[in-house]
Amino acid sequence: MCAMFTNGNRNRPSLLLFFVLYILALSGVICLASAALGNDTLPLPQQPTVALNTDQKPIRLPSETATPEPEILPAFLDALDVLQTNFFEPWQGIWPTAIDWTAAVLGTYVSAALTTISKSSKGKSNLNENLINRYFSQLVASYFGQDTFALRQEAYDDMLWVVLGWLESIKFINVHSALHYSTEPWYGTMWTPVFAHRARLFWDLASRGWNTSLCSGGMIWSPYLEPYKNAITNELYVTASISMYLFFPGDNNTAPFAVPPVPSPAPTGNPPGRPRDPKYLAAAIKGYKWLKDSNMTDLNGLYVDGYHVSGWKKNSTTGNTRCDMRNEMVYTYNQGVLLSGQRGLYEATGSESYLKDGHALVRNVIAATGWDLKSQSHRHGKSDGSAIRQGLGKWYGLGRQGVLEEACDASGSCSQDGQTFKGIFFHHLALLCAQLPDRLTLLDEGFASSAYQTAAQDIGVNEKVRNYHSEQCDRYGPWIKHNAKSALHTRNEIGEFGMWWNALRGDRFRDGDDMVQLPDDAVDYRNLGVPDDWKGSAVGKKIENMISASVVSLEHSEEVMGGEQDTFNEERGVGVLDLNDRGRGRTVETQGGGLSVLRALWEVVDRKGR
């Protein structure tokens, strides 16, 4: 065949060959140009290549997983790669710079990310499976690296993060095995009973925090401090309980693992746990009712942090037992954790009110960032999300310019706890907005009251509810995209996300833009530390007796915030070019936040395109 392109001398190509090659090259250029001009994908910045210790290329899914928004998934995968390459140590099975509870949250993110990768992969290729197995092996390592003995002695909310983390891992195992292994289960299913056992034991330990002697119910935050019934512990109790009801597969391991002995037939061990145990559903319903009746939301419909009992004294049998000292501080994670619990309660009972409560809470959060869902733009902004005027603008309670913020963001004073909060919100928003199942998991007949049983029988597969849920989540899409783009702009040269997504790199603040006015009687103990008055002495009637800060500004950026394991670089300060280098800087927690918002963007905005 080659002879037809020669003129007798095989070393001299003919003019015809040059002409053919020229046409082919020109066609390729035209095709590339057309593709570039026709590319209407999300204009997200490209993640910079991460320098690794090997010759490994940045992770990408193969072309068989092409989607309508090809820029989102690579950015999400790169965020996961940076999280696990830069911050995880396989030989220890830990994220060394994390603390116990933030590490549990990071494990939850990794499990959820694996679910997303599995669902986004068409077929089973060696590249996809290698990618999933790489991160799953790290997840298994983190099981052994988790300091369970320390966690047993920590606050009840710390224990409940552990429950949610391992249930999320079980959910991934179930999804991946069902999607890609039709003839035999995926090997990862061998870890299901292991993860289930830990989830059950920590739920049992945490459930001891339910207390009826004060405030007529509710979970206590910590057994080591004066009674504080806060939003996050009660929200975690609701969400962990309904998740145990829906996703716990049962557990025949009777190892006591510091759980007190029980009567026969297992006098020296822990009785087996069964799936769909009504006690978990009862706990979730009871916990949600108490939370709803506790008056723990402010005028904007946002959950404040919690309640103290005025005049409380240790070992006192008389005096006040009412929750009457409300901490008005508002955090993003207090608005997020409950969302997946409300979704789960709907699936378990068929009661639409749970789902509607969840969407109402999301709308309140979005409004508190200064975003208008009707115009799909932020106040003082244009429809494309760009600012009309310079500066950050008004603080709306949980952000400005349509971007979610903590009150500590602008000052660079967020603690290790505070740096974790925004990622938690977007993780649970993605869980809320997952497509509803074809069939609801309804109540057991022997457990349900007649009212719940009637509701369950009547609901069936309600297309009206399904459409309502889908329409609400569609409305959140532009706001999620706006936040994801803002988060992506905070990445440094090695792909690490910053904490403050509204930071203007290299720009100066307008006068007063850094000021965040907190509500009266707000105590920012998650960033400023736990006040001495909370550590066991009698509590006065006024929050002013506690350490409180009503205004957070850049003046606080050089203070050390957070717990014992927080780190702070004194060389970082207000004068640096990158505002996200102040305070604790870029950390494993801020990287988790970036990963979480990108996953929410992929799951919520693009779910109809897959």
Buried (B, 14 or more C-beta within 10 A) or exposed (E): EEEEEBEEEEEEBEEEBEEEEEEEEEEEEEEEEEEEEEEEEBEBEEBBEBEEEEEEEBBBBBEEBEBEBBBBBBBBBBBBBBBBBBBBEEEEBBBEBBBBBBBBBBBBBBBBBBBBBBBBBBEBBEBBBEBBBEBBEBBBBBBEBBEBEEBBEBBBBBBBBBBBBBBBBBBBBBBBBEBBBEEEBBEBBEBBBBBBBBBBBBBBBBBEBBBEEBBEBBBBBBEEEBBBBBBBBBBBBBBBBBBBBBBBBBBEBBEEBEBEEBEEEEEEBBEEBEBBBBBBBEBBBBBBEBBEEBEBBBEBBBBBBBBBBBBBBEEEEEEBBEBEBBBBBBBBBBBBBBBBBBBBBBBBBBBBEBBBBBBEBBBBBBBBBBBBBEEBBBBBBEEEBEBEEEBBBEBBBBBBBBBBBBBBBBBBBBBBBBBBBBBBBBBBBBBBBBEBEEEBBBBEEEBBEEEBBEBBEEBEEBEEBBEBBBEBBBBBBBBBBBBBBBBBBBBBEEBBBBBBBBBBEEEEBEEEBBBBEBBEBBBBBBBBBBBEBBEEEEBBEEBEEBBBBBEBBBEBBBBEBBBEEBEBEEEBBBEBEBBBBBBBBBBBBBBBBBBBBBBBBBBBBBBEEE
